[in-house]
Amino acid sequence: QVTLVQSGGGSEQSGGSLTLTCAASGHTWNPYCMSWLRQGPGKDQRDEVAVIDDAGTFYRASVKGRFTISRVNNILSLQMNGLKPEDTGKYYCAAHVSKFCHGRTWYNYWGPGVQVTVSS
């Protein structure tokens, strides 16, 4: 069993910065890919925000140039700069037993999510 523990998030004004982290613990395997997904207000689906896998890094078009995903061993991070109100949502860390995560909607493991609220 793998546990994803998330930290970070909170409230910030437009233009500000926040950092999210996700630590994977338990029986971790190699290879596995990790991603950040967001569930917007009033929405059921979780949209891919940023992915890091064996093919490289991928970003949702709306966050490209503002967000940076990184991973050091079992720690996944998302540096969010230039925040905008449309970045508001619940951010989930996810991991999958695969080399590739980009475009995936179903993952083996999910973090509990952290709320990010950006005010104008």
URURLIN-V869861 format. One record per pair of residues at least 4 apart in sequence whose ideal C-beta (glycine too) atoms are under 8 Angstrom apart, sorted by the first residue. I is the first residue (numbers start at 1). J is the second residue. D is the distance in Angstrom with one decimal. If there is no record, write none. Layout:
I | J | D
I | J | D
This chain:
1 | 26 | 5.2
1 | 27 | 6.3
2 | 24 | 5.9
2 | 25 | 7.2
2 | 26 | 4.5
2 | 27 | 6.2
2 | 28 | 5.8
2 | 95 | 6.5
2 | 108 | 7.4
2 | 109 | 4.8
3 | 24 | 7.3
3 | 25 | 5.2
3 | 26 | 5.0
3 | 109 | 7.8
4 | 22 | 5.5
4 | 23 | 7.3
4 | 24 | 5.6
4 | 93 | 5.0
4 | 94 | 7.5
4 | 95 | 6.2
4 | 109 | 5.7
4 | 110 | 6.6
4 | 111 | 3.8
4 | 112 | 7.9
5 | 22 | 7.0
5 | 23 | 4.8
5 | 25 | 6.8
5 | 111 | 6.9
6 | 20 | 6.8
6 | 21 | 7.0
6 | 22 | 5.1
6 | 91 | 7.8
6 | 92 | 7.8
6 | 93 | 5.3
6 | 111 | 4.2
6 | 112 | 6.2
6 | 113 | 6.9
6 | 114 | 5.0
7 | 20 | 7.4
7 | 21 | 5.1
7 | 22 | 7.9
7 | 23 | 7.9
7 | 114 | 7.3
8 | 18 | 6.3
8 | 19 | 5.2
8 | 20 | 3.9
8 | 21 | 5.5
8 | 78 | 7.9
8 | 114 | 6.1
9 | 18 | 6.6
9 | 20 | 6.0
9 | 91 | 6.5
9 | 114 | 3.3
9 | 115 | 5.5
9 | 116 | 5.0
10 | 18 | 6.4
10 | 115 | 7.6
10 | 116 | 7.1
10 | 117 | 7.4
11 | 117 | 4.5
11 | 118 | 7.7
11 | 119 | 6.9
12 | 16 | 3.8
12 | 17 | 7.1
12 | 18 | 5.4
12 | 83 | 5.4
12 | 116 | 7.6
12 | 117 | 7.5
12 | 118 | 5.6
12 | 119 | 7.6
13 | 83 | 7.7
13 | 118 | 7.2
13 | 119 | 5.6
13 | 120 | 7.8
14 | 83 | 6.2
14 | 84 | 6.0
14 | 85 | 6.1
14 | 118 | 5.9
14 | 119 | 6.7
14 | 120 | 5.0
15 | 82 | 6.2
15 | 83 | 6.6
16 | 83 | 5.1
16 | 118 | 7.4
17 | 79 | 7.3
17 | 80 | 6.2
17 | 81 | 4.7
17 | 82 | 7.7
17 | 83 | 6.7
18 | 80 | 4.9
18 | 83 | 6.6
18 | 116 | 6.2
19 | 77 | 6.4
19 | 78 | 7.0
19 | 79 | 5.3
19 | 80 | 7.0
20 | 36 | 6.9
20 | 77 | 6.8
20 | 78 | 4.3
20 | 80 | 7.1
20 | 91 | 5.7
20 | 93 | 7.5
20 | 114 | 6.3
20 | 116 | 7.6
21 | 75 | 6.3
21 | 76 | 7.0
21 | 77 | 5.1
21 | 78 | 7.9
22 | 34 | 7.1
22 | 36 | 7.9
22 | 75 | 7.2
22 | 76 | 4.3
22 | 77 | 7.5
22 | 93 | 3.3
22 | 111 | 5.5
23 | 74 | 6.2
23 | 75 | 5.4
23 | 76 | 7.9
24 | 28 | 5.3
24 | 34 | 7.4
24 | 74 | 4.2
24 | 75 | 7.7
24 | 76 | 7.4
24 | 95 | 5.9
24 | 109 | 7.7
25 | 74 | 6.9
28 | 32 | 7.0
28 | 74 | 5.8
29 | 97 | 5.8
31 | 54 | 6.6
31 | 97 | 7.9
31 | 98 | 7.2
31 | 99 | 4.9
32 | 95 | 5.4
32 | 96 | 6.2
32 | 97 | 5.2
32 | 98 | 6.8
32 | 108 | 7.8
33 | 51 | 7.0
33 | 52 | 7.0
33 | 53 | 3.7
33 | 54 | 7.1
33 | 95 | 7.1
33 | 96 | 5.6
33 | 98 | 5.6
33 | 99 | 6.3
33 | 100 | 6.0
33 | 101 | 3.7
34 | 51 | 7.8
34 | 52 | 6.1
34 | 53 | 7.7
34 | 71 | 6.1
34 | 76 | 4.6
34 | 93 | 6.8
34 | 94 | 6.8
34 | 95 | 4.9
34 | 96 | 7.9
34 | 101 | 6.8
35 | 48 | 6.3
35 | 49 | 7.7
35 | 50 | 6.8
35 | 51 | 4.4
35 | 52 | 7.4
35 | 53 | 8.0
35 | 93 | 7.6
35 | 94 | 5.0
35 | 95 | 7.9
35 | 96 | 7.8
35 | 101 | 4.7
35 | 102 | 7.9
35 | 104 | 7.2
35 | 107 | 7.3
36 | 48 | 7.9
36 | 49 | 4.6
36 | 50 | 4.8
36 | 51 | 7.7
36 | 69 | 6.5
36 | 76 | 7.5
36 | 78 | 5.0
36 | 91 | 5.9
36 | 92 | 7.1
36 | 93 | 6.2
36 | 94 | 7.7
37 | 46 | 4.1
37 | 47 | 6.2
37 | 48 | 5.6
37 | 49 | 6.0
37 | 91 | 7.3
37 | 92 | 4.9
37 | 94 | 5.9
38 | 46 | 6.6
38 | 47 | 5.5
38 | 49 | 4.9
38 | 87 | 7.9
38 | 89 | 4.2
38 | 90 | 6.9
38 | 91 | 5.3
38 | 92 | 7.4
38 | 116 | 8.0
39 | 43 | 5.9
39 | 44 | 7.6
39 | 45 | 7.1
39 | 46 | 4.7
39 | 47 | 7.6
39 | 89 | 5.5
39 | 90 | 4.7
39 | 92 | 7.0
39 | 113 | 7.3
40 | 47 | 7.2
40 | 88 | 7.2
40 | 89 | 4.5
41 | 88 | 6.3
41 | 89 | 6.5
43 | 89 | 7.9
46 | 92 | 5.9
46 | 105 | 7.6
47 | 60 | 6.8
48 | 58 | 7.5
48 | 60 | 6.1
48 | 102 | 7.4
48 | 103 | 7.2
48 | 104 | 7.8
49 | 59 | 7.4
49 | 60 | 5.1
49 | 63 | 6.0
49 | 67 | 6.9
49 | 78 | 7.4
49 | 91 | 7.1
50 | 57 | 6.9
50 | 58 | 6.8
50 | 59 | 5.2
50 | 60 | 7.0
50 | 63 | 6.8
50 | 67 | 5.7
50 | 68 | 8.0
50 | 69 | 3.9
50 | 78 | 6.0
51 | 57 | 6.8
51 | 58 | 4.3
51 | 59 | 8.0
51 | 69 | 7.1
51 | 101 | 4.8
51 | 102 | 4.7
52 | 56 | 7.7
52 | 57 | 5.1
52 | 58 | 8.0
52 | 69 | 5.0
52 | 70 | 7.2
52 | 71 | 5.1
52 | 76 | 7.2
52 | 101 | 7.8
53 | 58 | 8.0
53 | 98 | 7.7
53 | 99 | 6.1
53 | 100 | 4.9
53 | 101 | 4.7
53 | 102 | 6.2
54 | 99 | 4.0
54 | 100 | 6.3
55 | 99 | 7.8
55 | 100 | 5.8
55 | 102 | 6.5
57 | 69 | 5.6
58 | 102 | 4.7
59 | 63 | 5.4
59 | 64 | 4.4
59 | 67 | 6.2
59 | 69 | 7.4
60 | 64 | 7.2
62 | 86 | 6.9
63 | 67 | 4.1
63 | 80 | 7.6
63 | 87 | 7.2
66 | 80 | 6.9
66 | 81 | 5.3
66 | 82 | 4.3
66 | 83 | 7.7
66 | 84 | 8.0
67 | 78 | 6.1
67 | 79 | 6.7
67 | 80 | 5.1
67 | 81 | 7.3
68 | 78 | 7.3
68 | 79 | 4.5
68 | 81 | 7.8
69 | 76 | 7.3
69 | 77 | 7.1
69 | 78 | 5.5
70 | 76 | 7.6
70 | 77 | 4.9
70 | 79 | 7.4
71 | 75 | 6.8
71 | 76 | 5.0
71 | 77 | 7.2
72 | 77 | 7.9
76 | 93 | 5.9
78 | 91 | 7.3
80 | 87 | 6.8
80 | 116 | 7.4
83 | 87 | 5.2
83 | 116 | 7.9
83 | 118 | 4.5
84 | 118 | 6.1
85 | 118 | 5.0
85 | 119 | 6.7
85 | 120 | 5.0
86 | 118 | 7.8
87 | 116 | 6.4
87 | 118 | 5.1
88 | 116 | 6.3
88 | 117 | 5.3
88 | 118 | 5.1
89 | 115 | 7.8
89 | 116 | 6.3
90 | 113 | 4.5
90 | 114 | 7.0
90 | 115 | 5.4
90 | 116 | 7.5
91 | 113 | 6.4
91 | 114 | 5.5
91 | 115 | 7.8
91 | 116 | 5.5
92 | 110 | 5.7
92 | 111 | 5.6
92 | 112 | 7.9
92 | 113 | 4.7
93 | 110 | 7.4
93 | 111 | 3.8
94 | 101 | 7.6
94 | 107 | 3.9
94 | 109 | 6.7
94 | 110 | 5.2
94 | 111 | 7.0
95 | 107 | 6.3
95 | 108 | 6.3
95 | 109 | 4.6
96 | 101 | 5.5
96 | 104 | 6.1
96 | 107 | 4.5
96 | 108 | 5.1
96 | 109 | 7.5
97 | 108 | 5.4
98 | 104 | 7.8
100 | 104 | 7.7
101 | 107 | 7.5
